[in-house]
Amino acid sequence: MEDKIIRVEEQASVDQEALGRLLMLVPARHREDERLVRFLAFRLKVDGFDKTSAFVSRKLMAAERCTFRGLLYDFLKDDGESNACQDR
């Protein structure tokens, strides 16, 4: 079953240099989160670097404002969680 998974982060269509720059925005403890890397690679492929970096920066500032302590992947992917945090 493992061989059926398409790894977006490893595809030639994803700019590895741009993905590396996006990961530099992310706190070091989250950079090894495979789900986060895949999420960012997908956003990069769909939206491009500028929109994705703006999205990540905006979400990181929101997470810091509300002292979010969970996994960054969960905060980025879950609008309900980030919206609830922003409503505080």
DSSP file (Angstrom, degrees, kcal/mol; ACC not computed):
  #  RESIDUE AA STRUCTURE BP1 BP2  ACC     N-H-->O    O-->H-N    N-H-->O    O-->H-N    TCO  KAPPA ALPHA  PHI   PSI    X-CA   Y-CA   Z-CA
    1    1 A M    >         0   0    0      0, 0.0     3,-1.9     0, 0.0     4,-0.3   0.000 360.0 360.0 360.0 -34.2    0.0    0.0    0.0
    2    2 A E  G >   +     0   0    0      1,-0.3     3,-1.3     2,-0.2     0, 0.0   0.828 360.0  60.3 -57.6 -33.9    2.9    2.4    0.8
    3    3 A D  G 3  S+     0   0    0      1,-0.2    -1,-0.3     3,-0.0     0, 0.0   0.574  94.5  65.2 -74.2  -7.0    3.9    2.4   -2.9
    4    4 A K  G <  S+     0   0    0     -3,-1.9     2,-0.4     2,-0.1    -1,-0.2   0.557  77.7 102.5 -88.5 -10.1    0.5    3.8   -3.9
    5    5 A I    <   -     0   0    0     -3,-1.3     2,-0.7    -4,-0.3    -3,-0.0  -0.616  66.1-143.6 -80.2 127.8    1.1    7.1   -2.1
    6    6 A I        -     0   0    0     -2,-0.4     2,-1.1     1,-0.0     3,-0.1  -0.828  11.8-146.7 -91.0 115.5    2.1   10.0   -4.3
    7    7 A R    >   -     0   0    0     -2,-0.7     3,-1.6     1,-0.2     4,-0.5  -0.716  12.5-170.5 -88.8  99.5    4.6   12.1   -2.5
    8    8 A V  G >  S+     0   0    0     -2,-1.1     3,-1.4     1,-0.3     6,-0.2   0.867  82.5  60.8 -57.1 -40.2    3.9   15.7   -3.6
    9    9 A E  G 3  S+     0   0    0      1,-0.3    -1,-0.3    -3,-0.1    10,-0.1   0.672 106.2  47.4 -66.7 -15.8    7.0   17.0   -1.9
   10   10 A E  G <  S+     0   0    0     -3,-1.6    -1,-0.3     3,-0.0    -2,-0.2   0.450  86.1 111.5-103.2  -2.5    9.2   14.8   -4.1
   11   11 A Q  S X  S-     0   0    0     -3,-1.4     3,-1.5    -4,-0.5    -3,-0.0  -0.397  73.5-125.9 -74.3 149.9    7.6   15.5   -7.4
   12   12 A A  T 3  S+     0   0    0      1,-0.3     4,-0.1    -2,-0.1    -1,-0.1   0.749 106.5  68.7 -65.2 -23.8    9.6   17.5  -10.0
   13   13 A S  T 3  S+     0   0    0      2,-0.1     2,-0.6    -5,-0.1    -1,-0.3   0.619  85.4  80.9 -73.4 -11.0    6.7   20.0  -10.3
   14   14 A V  S <  S-     0   0    0     -3,-1.5     2,-0.8    -6,-0.2     3,-0.1  -0.867  86.4-127.8 -98.5 122.6    7.4   21.2   -6.8
   15   15 A D     >  -     0   0    0     -2,-0.6     4,-2.4     1,-0.2     5,-0.2  -0.570  18.2-161.4 -70.0 108.1   10.3   23.7   -6.6
   16   16 A Q  H  > S+     0   0    0     -2,-0.8     4,-2.2     1,-0.2    -1,-0.2   0.840  88.5  53.4 -64.1 -34.4   12.6   22.2   -3.9
   17   17 A E  H  > S+     0   0    0      2,-0.2     4,-2.0     1,-0.2    -1,-0.2   0.920 110.6  46.3 -66.3 -43.5   14.4   25.5   -3.4
   18   18 A A  H  > S+     0   0    0      2,-0.2     4,-2.3     1,-0.2    -2,-0.2   0.889 111.4  52.4 -65.4 -39.5   11.1   27.4   -2.8
   19   19 A L  H  X S+     0   0    0     -4,-2.4     4,-2.3     1,-0.2    -2,-0.2   0.902 108.5  51.2 -63.0 -40.7    9.9   24.6   -0.5
   20   20 A G  H  X S+     0   0    0     -4,-2.2     4,-1.1     2,-0.2    -1,-0.2   0.887 108.9  50.4 -62.6 -39.8   13.2   24.9    1.5
   21   21 A R  H  X S+     0   0    0     -4,-2.0     4,-0.6     2,-0.2    -2,-0.2   0.887 109.8  51.2 -66.3 -38.4   12.6   28.7    1.8
   22   22 A L  H >X S+     0   0    0     -4,-2.3     3,-1.2     1,-0.2     4,-0.7   0.912 107.1  53.3 -63.0 -41.8    9.1   28.1    3.1
   23   23 A L  H 3< S+     0   0    0     -4,-2.3     3,-0.5     1,-0.3    -1,-0.2   0.775  98.6  64.0 -66.6 -24.5   10.3   25.6    5.6
   24   24 A M  H 3< S+     0   0    0     -4,-1.1    -1,-0.3     1,-0.2    -2,-0.2   0.748  97.4  57.3 -69.7 -21.9   12.8   28.3    6.9
   25   25 A L  H << S+     0   0    0     -3,-1.2    -1,-0.2    -4,-0.6    -2,-0.2   0.780  94.6  83.2 -72.5 -27.0    9.7   30.4    7.9
   26   26 A V  S  < S-     0   0    0     -4,-0.7     5,-0.1    -3,-0.5    31,-0.0  -0.544  96.1 -98.7 -82.5 139.1    8.5   27.5   10.1
   27   27 A P    >>  -     0   0    0      0, 0.0     3,-2.1     0, 0.0     4,-0.6  -0.256  37.1-113.5 -54.7 144.9    9.9   27.1   13.6
   28   28 A A  G >4 S+     0   0    0      1,-0.3     3,-0.9     2,-0.2     4,-0.4   0.809 112.3  61.7 -54.2 -37.4   12.7   24.4   13.7
   29   29 A R  G 34 S+     0   0    0      1,-0.2    -1,-0.3     2,-0.1     3,-0.1   0.683 107.2  46.0 -68.2 -14.7   10.7   21.9   15.8
   30   30 A H  G X4 S+     0   0    0     -3,-2.1     3,-1.7     1,-0.1    -1,-0.2   0.547  86.7  88.0-101.2 -10.0    8.0   21.7   13.1
   31   31 A R  T << S+     0   0    0     -3,-0.9    -2,-0.1    -4,-0.6    -1,-0.1   0.740  86.0  53.7 -65.4 -24.0   10.3   21.3   10.0
   32   32 A E  T 3  S+     0   0    0     -4,-0.4     2,-0.8    -3,-0.1    -1,-0.3   0.464  76.6 115.9 -89.8  -1.7   10.5   17.5   10.4
   33   33 A D    <>  -     0   0    0     -3,-1.7     4,-2.2     1,-0.2     3,-0.2  -0.583  53.7-159.1 -72.2 108.7    6.7   17.1   10.4
   34   34 A E  H  > S+     0   0    0     -2,-0.8     4,-2.3     1,-0.2     5,-0.2   0.849  89.6  54.1 -60.2 -37.3    6.1   15.1    7.2
   35   35 A R  H  > S+     0   0    0      2,-0.2     4,-2.3     1,-0.2    -1,-0.2   0.898 108.8  49.0 -65.5 -39.3    2.4   16.2    7.0
   36   36 A L  H  > S+     0   0    0     -3,-0.2     4,-2.7     2,-0.2     5,-0.2   0.914 110.3  50.5 -65.6 -43.1    3.4   19.8    7.2
   37   37 A V  H  X S+     0   0    0     -4,-2.2     4,-2.4     1,-0.2    -2,-0.2   0.920 112.7  46.7 -61.5 -43.6    6.0   19.4    4.5
   38   38 A R  H  X S+     0   0    0     -4,-2.3     4,-2.4     2,-0.2    -1,-0.2   0.902 111.8  51.1 -65.0 -40.9    3.4   17.7    2.2
   39   39 A F  H  X S+     0   0    0     -4,-2.3     4,-2.5     1,-0.2    -2,-0.2   0.932 112.7  45.3 -61.8 -46.5    0.9   20.4    3.0
   40   40 A L  H  X S+     0   0    0     -4,-2.7     4,-2.6     2,-0.2    -2,-0.2   0.876 111.6  52.6 -66.2 -37.7    3.3   23.2    2.2
   41   41 A A  H  X S+     0   0    0     -4,-2.4     4,-2.3    -5,-0.2    -1,-0.2   0.906 110.7  48.0 -64.1 -40.8    4.4   21.4   -1.0
   42   42 A F  H  X S+     0   0    0     -4,-2.4     4,-2.4     2,-0.2     5,-0.2   0.942 113.2  46.6 -64.3 -47.9    0.8   21.1   -2.1
   43   43 A R  H  X>S+     0   0    0     -4,-2.5     4,-3.4     1,-0.2     5,-0.7   0.893 112.4  51.8 -61.1 -39.3    0.1   24.8   -1.4
   44   44 A L  H  X5S+     0   0    0     -4,-2.6     4,-1.4     3,-0.2    -1,-0.2   0.912 111.0  47.0 -62.7 -43.2    3.3   25.7   -3.2
   45   45 A K  H  <5S+     0   0    0     -4,-2.3    -2,-0.2    -5,-0.2    -1,-0.2   0.891 122.1  35.2 -66.0 -40.5    2.3   23.7   -6.2
   46   46 A V  H  <5S+     0   0    0     -4,-2.4    -2,-0.2    -5,-0.2    -3,-0.2   0.917 133.0  22.2 -81.3 -46.6   -1.3   25.1   -6.3
   47   47 A D  H  <5S-     0   0    0     -4,-3.4     4,-0.5    -5,-0.2    -3,-0.2   0.660 100.1-125.3-101.9 -19.2   -0.8   28.7   -5.2
   48   48 A G     X< -     0   0    0     -4,-1.4     4,-1.9    -5,-0.7     5,-0.2  -0.161  36.3 -68.7  89.6 168.7    2.9   29.5   -5.9
   49   49 A F  H  > S+     0   0    0      1,-0.2     4,-3.1     2,-0.2     5,-0.3   0.921 124.7  51.6 -66.5 -47.5    5.6   30.8   -3.5
   50   50 A D  H  > S+     0   0    0      1,-0.2     4,-2.0     2,-0.2    -1,-0.2   0.930 114.5  41.1 -60.4 -48.9    4.3   34.3   -2.9
   51   51 A K  H  > S+     0   0    0     -4,-0.5     4,-2.3     2,-0.2    -1,-0.2   0.897 117.1  49.2 -66.6 -39.8    0.8   33.4   -1.9
   52   52 A T  H  X S+     0   0    0     -4,-1.9     4,-2.7     2,-0.2    -2,-0.2   0.913 111.4  47.9 -68.5 -41.7    1.9   30.4    0.2
   53   53 A S  H  X S+     0   0    0     -4,-3.1     4,-2.5     2,-0.2    -1,-0.2   0.885 112.6  49.7 -67.2 -36.2    4.6   32.3    2.1
   54   54 A A  H  X S+     0   0    0     -4,-2.0     4,-2.5    -5,-0.3    -2,-0.2   0.916 111.8  49.2 -64.9 -42.4    2.1   35.1    2.8
   55   55 A F  H  X S+     0   0    0     -4,-2.3     4,-2.4     2,-0.2    -2,-0.2   0.936 113.3  45.8 -60.2 -48.6   -0.4   32.4    4.0
   56   56 A V  H  X S+     0   0    0     -4,-2.7     4,-2.6     1,-0.2     5,-0.2   0.921 113.4  49.3 -64.0 -44.5    2.2   30.8    6.3
   57   57 A S  H  X S+     0   0    0     -4,-2.5     4,-2.2     1,-0.2    -1,-0.2   0.920 111.8  48.7 -61.0 -44.3    3.4   34.1    7.7
   58   58 A R  H  X S+     0   0    0     -4,-2.5     4,-2.0     1,-0.2    -1,-0.2   0.912 113.9  46.0 -62.3 -43.9   -0.1   35.2    8.4
   59   59 A K  H  X S+     0   0    0     -4,-2.4     4,-2.7     2,-0.2    -2,-0.2   0.872 110.1  53.7 -69.2 -37.1   -0.9   32.0   10.2
   60   60 A L  H  X S+     0   0    0     -4,-2.6     4,-2.1     2,-0.2    -1,-0.2   0.912 109.8  47.8 -64.1 -41.5    2.3   32.0   12.2
   61   61 A M  H  X S+     0   0    0     -4,-2.2     4,-2.4     2,-0.2    -2,-0.2   0.903 112.4  49.4 -64.9 -40.3    1.5   35.5   13.5
   62   62 A A  H  X S+     0   0    0     -4,-2.0     4,-1.8     2,-0.2    -2,-0.2   0.910 110.7  50.0 -64.5 -41.9   -2.0   34.4   14.4
   63   63 A A  H  <>S+     0   0    0     -4,-2.7     5,-2.9     1,-0.2    -1,-0.2   0.886 112.2  47.8 -64.0 -38.7   -0.7   31.3   16.2
   64   64 A E  H ><5S+     0   0    0     -4,-2.1     3,-1.3     3,-0.2    -2,-0.2   0.905 107.9  55.5 -69.0 -41.1    1.8   33.4   18.1
   65   65 A R  H 3<5S+     0   0    0     -4,-2.4    -2,-0.2     1,-0.3    -1,-0.2   0.881 115.1  37.9 -59.1 -39.4   -0.9   36.0   19.1
   66   66 A C  T 3<5S-     0   0    0     -4,-1.8    -1,-0.3    -5,-0.1    -2,-0.2   0.262 111.2-119.8 -99.2  14.1   -3.1   33.4   20.6
   67   67 A T  T < 5 -     0   0    0     -3,-1.3     2,-0.2     1,-0.2    -3,-0.2   0.879  39.6-171.6  50.7  46.8   -0.2   31.4   22.1
   68   68 A F      < -     0   0    0     -5,-2.9    -1,-0.2    -6,-0.1     4,-0.0  -0.518  12.0-179.9 -67.8 131.5   -1.1   28.2   20.2
   69   69 A R        +     0   0    0     -2,-0.2    -1,-0.1     2,-0.1     3,-0.1   0.337  46.8  91.0-118.1   3.9    1.1   25.3   21.4
   70   70 A G  S    S-     0   0    0      1,-0.2     2,-0.3     2,-0.1     3,-0.0   0.077  91.8 -51.0 -84.6-160.4    0.0   22.4   19.3
   71   71 A L     >  -     0   0    0      1,-0.1     4,-1.6     4,-0.0     3,-0.3  -0.585  42.5-137.6 -76.4 134.6    1.3   21.2   16.0
   72   72 A L  H  > S+     0   0    0     -2,-0.3     4,-2.6     1,-0.2     5,-0.2   0.862 103.2  61.4 -60.7 -36.4    1.6   23.9   13.3
   73   73 A Y  H  > S+     0   0    0      1,-0.2     4,-2.6     2,-0.2     5,-0.3   0.920 103.5  49.6 -55.8 -45.1    0.2   21.5   10.7
   74   74 A D  H  > S+     0   0    0     -3,-0.3     4,-1.5     1,-0.2    -1,-0.2   0.891 111.6  48.6 -63.3 -39.3   -3.0   21.2   12.7
   75   75 A F  H  < S+     0   0    0     -4,-1.6     7,-0.3     1,-0.2    -1,-0.2   0.900 114.6  45.1 -67.5 -40.8   -3.3   25.0   13.0
   76   76 A L  H  < S+     0   0    0     -4,-2.6    -2,-0.2     1,-0.2    -1,-0.2   0.896 118.0  40.7 -70.9 -41.4   -2.7   25.5    9.2
   77   77 A K  H  < S+     0   0    0     -4,-2.6     2,-0.8    -5,-0.2    -1,-0.2   0.746 105.1  68.9 -82.1 -22.7   -5.0   22.8    7.9
   78   78 A D     X  -     0   0    0     -4,-1.5     4,-2.1    -5,-0.3     3,-0.3  -0.811  52.9-178.1-107.7  98.2   -7.9   23.4   10.3
   79   79 A D  H  > S+     0   0    0     -2,-0.8     4,-3.0     1,-0.2     5,-0.3   0.849  85.3  59.2 -60.8 -33.8   -9.7   26.7    9.7
   80   80 A G  H  > S+     0   0    0      2,-0.2     4,-2.1     1,-0.2    -1,-0.2   0.911 107.3  45.2 -61.7 -42.0  -12.0   26.0   12.7
   81   81 A E  H  > S+     0   0    0     -3,-0.3     4,-1.8    -7,-0.2    -2,-0.2   0.918 116.6  43.8 -69.4 -44.0   -9.0   25.7   15.1
   82   82 A S  H  X S+     0   0    0     -4,-2.1     4,-2.0    -7,-0.3    -2,-0.2   0.877 114.3  50.6 -71.5 -35.1   -7.3   28.9   13.8
   83   83 A N  H  X S+     0   0    0     -4,-3.0     4,-1.5    -5,-0.2    -2,-0.2   0.903 109.8  50.1 -67.6 -40.0  -10.6   30.8   13.7
   84   84 A A  H  < S+     0   0    0     -4,-2.1     4,-0.4    -5,-0.3    -1,-0.2   0.884 111.0  50.5 -63.8 -37.4  -11.4   29.8   17.2
   85   85 A C  H >< S+     0   0    0     -4,-1.8     3,-0.9     1,-0.2    -1,-0.2   0.893 109.9  49.2 -66.6 -40.1   -8.0   31.0   18.3
   86   86 A Q  H 3< S+     0   0    0     -4,-2.0    -1,-0.2     1,-0.2    -2,-0.2   0.734 103.0  62.7 -72.4 -22.8   -8.4   34.3   16.5
   87   87 A D  T 3<        0   0    0     -4,-1.5    -1,-0.2     1,-0.2    -2,-0.2   0.593 360.0 360.0 -78.5 -10.6  -11.8   34.9   18.1
   88   88 A R    <         0   0    0     -3,-0.9    -1,-0.2    -4,-0.4    -2,-0.1   0.497 360.0 360.0 -68.4 360.0  -10.3   34.9   21.6
